[in-house]
Amino acid sequence: MNYDIHIYWCDSGERDEALKLKEILINNNVQTFSLVEFPIGPHPLPMFEAHVSATDLPAIEAQLVANRVNCSILIHKKANDHMYDHTEGARWLDTPLELNLEFLRTFRG
């Protein structure tokens, strides 16, 4: 199973932190995607996404825990069920954010 990582920020200081975390992911050969500078889909804050394998997740998560200061980080399974993935199949590093679950209920992707 593979996992998605979403790293969120709410101000310029946290955005800088997110960029540093993104650099750590890139240096560990984790596939990262562009910054999304506004809330989108179920995500209530700006964020970027990364994809990691189950094999690599423990080491990557340890790096995130060691380097995270203020950013909330969502790690979730990719089980092909968006609602499950973002709720029961998810865990948070730091304070959980309230996702837009209504979006997930109606999402057909």
Buried (B, 14 or more C-beta within 10 A) or exposed (E): EBBBBBBBBBEEEBBEBBEEBBEBBEEEEBEBEEBBEEEEBBBBBBBBBBBBEEEBBEEBBEBBEEEBEBBBBBBBBBEEEBBBBBBEBBEBBBEEBEBBEEBBEEEEE
